[in-house]
Amino acid sequence: MKKLYVPIFFTLCLLIVFVQSYGQKPARDKGIFEEHKNEFFDSIKKSVNEFNNPKKPEKKEFKMDFSGYKLPKDTSEFITYKHTPPISQGWTGTCWCFSGTSFLESEELRLYNKEIKFSEMFTVYWEYIEKVRRFVSERGNSAFGEGSECNAVLRIWKEYGCVPESAYTGLLSGQKFYDHHIMFDELNKYLQSVKESNAWNEDVVLGTVKTILNHYMGKPPEEFEFEGQNMTPKEFLADVAKINPDDYVDVMSLMDKPYWKEGEYEVPDNWWHSKVYHNVPLDDFMSSLINAVKNGYTVAIGGDVSEPGIDGHAGVAMIPSFDIPSKYIDAEARYFRFSNGSTTDDHGIHLIGYKKDGDKYWFLIKDSGSGSRNGRDKGYYFYDEDYVKLKMMTYLVNRSAIEDLLKKFK
């Protein structure tokens, strides 16, 4: 009988545990959020992609070797005029607006000692509208691109006014850099469809284009508050900025047009065929530019930056002797490159200072392009005088800076 005690004891213990646990609620599982991970499948995809798209050897750029040259090392070496801090144009083809706007910000400082950050994107928005308007009126026979000329800023201001950046950034919520490549692709595809279908109703086309622009850039203000006052863009231009668009002139130097007359700068970005460029001999082009800068003016300039002698990491722009020796840079060399397309109109920049090194000038350039942010002085370049002489095709300046030059025009 004693042998039965042990099994009975253990049976009672199990029965007690069962009874106690039976009345308890089971623990509830919880869910969490975590990133999807499948490292092995990721390795499969990587292997497949590498097999299907074998890596091609990177093509190296042919660049000038800057070693051994005595080059400017710092912006402090230059006589520099007031300007707003450099900003990036992001992934857009709007250098014309950033350089033109920067120039007018310096004019605001020079004329009124007032620093105002103007909105580039307000101008860009309405420039697109004007491009589309002409595209419709010309039945598609008008250039449509992201580019323009820096004097377009003045044309748009005269028509629409201007606004401070605080009133319109053109950036969407959370967007750090400007990015127009998807927007432009959508605009261009829409306009090509208009051309293919001959749907030349200006109101309809402009309405659709505004819808696209509003989606990617936001709607520009018709009225806004500045320093406690409500005003329109035109009121802001007239009463606050006080910049007169008619006070500014463009200068170029091209051999195929009569000197000392106004003419058209025949490049795609001059899409409205402006004929307000004052054409002068190259020596006058350079001397008037240098005198303007020495006399306290900044200048918006435009030309070609796709050259082996310009490098953002070095922060300089020069003309290498394997291109052309300095003593041979003249009107013929300049026009030869423009006529065969090796000099293009691909970038607008803002000249804000200078220094003299021996017989030559160096110019301090404020640049919104990405290349200018790869060197030590972010947003700046140092341009050698020869580079400007050979590769910069136009400049925009206050007419008071070149009064003697303008007197020669009839």
Helices and strands as residue ranges (DSSP letters): G 2-4, H 5-22, H 39-52, G 75-77, E 79-80, H 95-112, H 120-137, H 152-160, G 165-167, H 181-197, H 202-217, E 224-226, E 229-231, H 233-235, I 236-241, G 245-247, E 248-252, E 261-263, E 277-279, H 282-294, E 299-303, E 310-311, E 316-317, G 326-328, H 331-339, E 347-357, E 360-366, G 370-373, E 380-384, H 385-391, E 392-398, G 399-402, H 403-406
